[in-house]
């Protein structure tokens, strides 16, 4: 009976991982579209607020999809995720501090702080690959 449940769990993990990826792509697209719309045109306060906050909903969807996905992980996978997230926080902090300091110098003043999640996502991917390689 356990053997039959294992493939279901693996399939469910893959489905949930795809859901996290899909929500991430939707969130990225919504953020890029929202930023482009806000920069390219003058909007009224009400419509501007709706456009500015539109990417929040996909990020909330991504949060819940990730939360459901994490519930299916075994202990080793959870340990890998925890270590990767710990490294991610440090790497993303360094990236954000560097960008902030460069902006104070007038270098990179066109960088959008709302795109800081790119630093987080990139540092998480790098951290995850590094940690996972230690356990293989």
Backbone torsions as a table, in degrees:
resi	resn	phi	psi	omega
1	UNK	NA	-37.4	177.9
2	UNK	-64.9	-33.8	-179.0
3	UNK	-64.9	-35.4	179.3
4	UNK	-72.5	-31.5	-178.5
5	UNK	-75.3	-30.0	-176.8
6	UNK	-61.0	-48.5	177.7
7	UNK	-61.7	-35.5	177.6
8	UNK	-62.1	-42.5	179.9
9	UNK	-64.4	-42.4	178.1
10	UNK	-62.6	-43.0	178.2
11	UNK	-64.8	-40.5	179.2
12	UNK	-64.6	-39.7	177.3
13	UNK	-61.0	-43.8	179.3
14	UNK	-63.7	-41.9	178.4
15	UNK	-62.2	-42.6	-179.4
16	UNK	-69.5	-35.4	175.8
17	UNK	-64.4	-39.3	176.7
18	UNK	-64.3	-37.5	178.5
19	UNK	-64.6	-40.7	178.0
20	UNK	-63.8	-44.9	178.8
21	UNK	-61.8	-43.6	-179.7
22	UNK	-62.3	-47.2	178.3
23	UNK	-62.0	-37.4	178.8
24	UNK	-63.4	-43.0	179.1
25	UNK	-66.8	-40.1	177.3
26	UNK	-63.9	-42.3	179.0
27	UNK	-63.3	-42.7	178.9
28	UNK	-62.6	-46.2	178.8
29	UNK	-62.4	-41.8	179.6
30	UNK	-64.8	-39.8	179.5
31	UNK	-67.0	-43.1	179.4
32	UNK	-64.6	-45.7	-180.0
33	UNK	-64.1	-43.7	179.6
34	UNK	-61.9	-45.2	179.6
35	UNK	-62.8	-42.1	179.8
36	UNK	-64.7	-41.0	179.3
37	UNK	-66.2	-40.5	-177.9
38	UNK	-69.3	-35.0	-178.7
39	UNK	-77.3	-37.1	-171.4
40	UNK	-80.3	-13.5	-173.6
41	UNK	-150.2	153.3	177.2
42	UNK	-88.9	117.7	-178.4
43	UNK	-110.1	155.4	173.2
44	UNK	-68.6	166.5	-176.5
45	UNK	-60.0	-46.2	-177.7
46	UNK	-64.7	-53.0	-179.6
47	UNK	-67.6	-37.2	177.3
48	UNK	-61.4	-39.3	178.6
49	UNK	-65.9	-41.8	178.0
50	UNK	-62.7	-44.7	180.0
51	UNK	-65.3	-41.6	-178.4
52	UNK	-65.3	-37.1	-176.2
53	UNK	-93.6	-3.5	-179.4
54	UNK	-56.1	-38.6	-179.9
55	UNK	-68.8	-12.8	-177.9
56	UNK	-64.7	-40.9	-178.3
57	UNK	-60.0	-46.8	176.4
58	UNK	-63.6	-32.7	177.4
59	UNK	-67.7	-35.7	175.3
60	UNK	-66.0	-42.0	175.7
61	UNK	-60.0	-41.2	177.8
62	UNK	-62.7	-40.3	178.8
63	UNK	-58.7	-49.1	-177.9
64	UNK	-69.2	-36.0	176.8
65	UNK	-65.0	-41.3	178.6
66	UNK	-66.2	-39.6	179.5
67	UNK	-62.8	-43.3	177.5
68	UNK	-65.2	-39.3	-179.7
69	UNK	-64.7	-40.8	-178.6
70	UNK	-65.1	-27.2	-178.7
71	UNK	-65.7	-22.1	-177.5
72	UNK	-92.4	-3.7	-176.3
73	UNK	-76.4	147.6	173.9
74	UNK	-83.4	178.1	-173.9
75	UNK	-62.3	-40.2	179.9
76	UNK	-66.8	-41.9	178.2
77	UNK	-64.6	-37.5	176.9
78	UNK	-65.4	-38.6	177.7
79	UNK	-64.0	-42.8	178.3
80	UNK	-62.1	-44.5	179.3
81	UNK	-61.4	-43.1	-179.2
82	UNK	-63.2	-45.3	178.4
83	UNK	-64.2	-41.2	179.5
84	UNK	-63.8	-42.0	179.4
85	UNK	-66.8	-36.9	177.5
86	UNK	-62.8	-45.4	176.9
87	UNK	-65.8	-37.6	-179.8
88	UNK	-59.1	-43.9	-179.1
89	UNK	-59.4	-44.7	-179.0
90	UNK	-66.6	-47.3	-179.3
91	UNK	-62.9	-44.6	179.7
92	UNK	-64.7	-36.4	177.3
93	UNK	-63.0	-44.4	178.9
94	UNK	-62.0	-45.3	179.9
95	UNK	-60.5	-45.5	-178.8
96	UNK	-66.4	-38.3	177.7
97	UNK	-65.5	-43.6	178.9
98	UNK	-60.4	-46.8	179.8
99	UNK	-62.2	-43.9	179.1
100	UNK	-61.1	-42.8	-180.0
101	UNK	-67.5	-39.4	177.8
102	UNK	-65.6	-35.7	177.8
103	UNK	-66.3	-34.8	177.2
104	UNK	-64.6	-27.9	176.6
105	UNK	-83.1	-8.0	-178.0
106	UNK	92.1	3.0	177.8
107	UNK	-94.7	130.7	178.6
108	UNK	70.8	29.7	-178.3
109	UNK	-68.6	-14.9	179.3
110	UNK	-83.8	-3.9	-179.1
111	UNK	-70.3	137.8	-177.0
112	UNK	-94.1	122.8	-177.8
113	UNK	-64.5	-26.4	178.7
114	UNK	-67.2	-16.4	176.7
115	UNK	-86.1	9.1	176.8
116	UNK	-59.6	-23.6	178.0
117	UNK	-64.9	-22.2	175.8
118	UNK	-64.7	-40.0	176.3
119	UNK	-64.0	-39.6	179.4
120	UNK	-66.6	-48.3	-179.1
121	UNK	-62.5	-45.4	179.6
122	UNK	-63.7	-42.4	-179.9
123	UNK	-71.4	-30.1	176.2
124	UNK	-67.4	-44.7	179.6
125	UNK	-60.3	-46.3	179.1
126	UNK	-62.2	-43.6	-179.7
127	UNK	-64.6	-43.4	-179.5
128	UNK	-62.3	-45.3	179.8
129	UNK	-63.5	-39.2	178.2
130	UNK	-64.4	-49.8	-178.4
131	UNK	-65.7	-43.7	-179.5
132	UNK	-61.0	-36.9	-179.4
133	UNK	-66.6	-26.7	177.9
134	UNK	-70.9	-26.8	-176.1
135	UNK	-98.6	6.0	179.1
136	UNK	-100.1	NA	NA
